[in-house]
Amino acid sequence: MNSYKYIVIILAAAMLVSCGAKKKAVTPVVEEPVVEAPPAWHTCLIQGARATISRNGDKLSATVTMQTVRDSMIIISVMPLFGMEMMRVEATPLVVRGFDKIHGQYAEATFAELNRKLQPQLNWDILQEVCSAELPTGDKKGRLLYAFEDETIELVIDYVPRKLDLPLRMVGLDVNRYTKIDVSKWL
C-alpha cells in the first residue's frame, strides 16, 4: 500500500517537472488606455449666480449662492436686493427647509411631501445637480420646468464658475429663531 503512495508522489513530481520544462507561448498583454474620471469634489460653491423663476407669467430674478457638500447638505441663499439674504433653502437627502427671513418663518417637508403636488418629481440627486452646475443642460445655464397644482414654474439659472473643495462659508440656520408654518403656505 505504501508503494502505491510513493508511485503516485513520483508520478506527480515527474508531471510537474515535465510541465515546467515546456515553454509556453506568451501572448503580449495590451493595456487599455486609462480614461480619467472627472475629479470628485467634496464641497461646491457657486456664488453670484442669477436665478429667474417664472410662475404664471410673473418673473422674479435674484442673485443666489449655492453651497453643496456632496451627498449630505445644500444651502441656497437668495439675495434679491443689495446682497441681503431674504430667503434660504436648506436641504439634506431627507428633508428640505425653506426660510423666509423677512417674516421670520420657516417650513419643512420631505421630498415625498413636496412631490405630492410637484411634477415631475424632485429628488436629492436633481437638487444636487442644480446646485453644483452638473445638470445635463450644461454648466453655463440650467433650466427646469415643473408643474405645481395648476401652475407652471420655470427655473432658469445662469451659472458663474463654481469653486470646488473650499471650506464651508454658510452654516445652517437655527430653526428656534423662526416660526414654523405649513409647507403649503410657504409655497
Residue pairs with C-beta under 8 A, 6 or more apart in sequence:
39 164
40 70
41 70
41 132
41 164
41 165
42 69
42 70
42 164
42 165
43 67
43 68
43 69
43 70
43 164
43 165
43 166
43 167
43 168
44 66
44 67
44 68
44 70
44 131
44 132
44 133
44 162
44 163
44 164
45 65
45 66
45 67
45 68
45 162
45 163
45 164
45 166
45 169
46 64
46 65
46 66
46 67
46 131
46 132
46 133
46 159
46 160
46 162
46 163
47 65
47 160
47 163
48 63
48 65
48 160
49 63
49 64
49 65
49 66
49 157
49 158
49 159
49 160
50 61
50 62
50 63
50 64
50 157
50 158
51 61
51 62
51 63
51 64
51 78
51 155
51 156
51 157
51 158
52 59
52 60
52 61
52 155
52 156
52 157
52 158
53 59
53 60
53 61
53 153
53 154
53 155
54 152
54 153
54 154
54 156
55 151
55 152
55 153
55 154
56 151
56 152
60 80
61 80
62 78
62 79
62 80
63 78
63 79
63 80
63 83
64 76
64 77
64 78
64 79
64 157
65 76
65 77
65 79
65 170
66 74
66 75
66 76
66 77
66 130
66 131
66 132
67 73
67 74
67 75
67 77
67 131
67 168
67 169
67 170
68 74
68 128
68 131
68 132
69 168
70 128
70 132
71 93
71 128
72 92
72 93
73 90
73 91
73 92
73 172
74 89
74 90
74 91
74 92
74 127
74 128
74 131
75 88
75 89
75 90
75 91
75 170
75 172
76 88
76 89
76 90
76 91
76 131
77 85
77 87
77 88
77 170
78 85
78 86
78 87
78 88
78 89
79 85
79 86
80 86
85 101
86 100
86 101
86 102
87 98
87 99
87 100
87 101
87 102
88 98
88 99
88 101
88 173
89 96
89 97
89 98
89 99
90 96
90 97
90 99
90 172
90 173
91 97
91 124
91 127
92 124
93 124
94 110
94 111
95 108
95 109
95 110
96 108
96 109
96 110
96 111
96 114
96 127
97 106
97 107
97 108
97 175
98 106
98 107
98 108
98 183
98 186
99 105
99 106
99 173
99 178
100 106
100 186
104 177
104 178
104 179
105 178
105 179
105 180
105 181
105 186
106 173
106 175
106 178
106 179
106 180
106 181
106 186
107 180
107 181
107 182
107 183
107 185
107 186
107 187
108 180
108 183
109 183
111 121
111 122
111 123
111 124
113 183
114 122
114 183
115 121
115 122
115 123
117 148
117 149
118 146
118 147
118 148
119 146
119 147
119 148
120 146
122 146
126 144
128 134
129 135
129 136
130 142
130 144
130 155
130 157
132 162
133 139
133 142
133 159
133 162
135 142
135 144
137 143
139 159
139 162
140 158
140 159
141 156
141 157
141 158
141 159
142 155
142 156
142 157
142 159
143 154
143 155
143 156
143 157
144 154
144 155
145 152
145 153
145 154
145 155
146 152
146 153
146 154
146 155
147 153
148 187
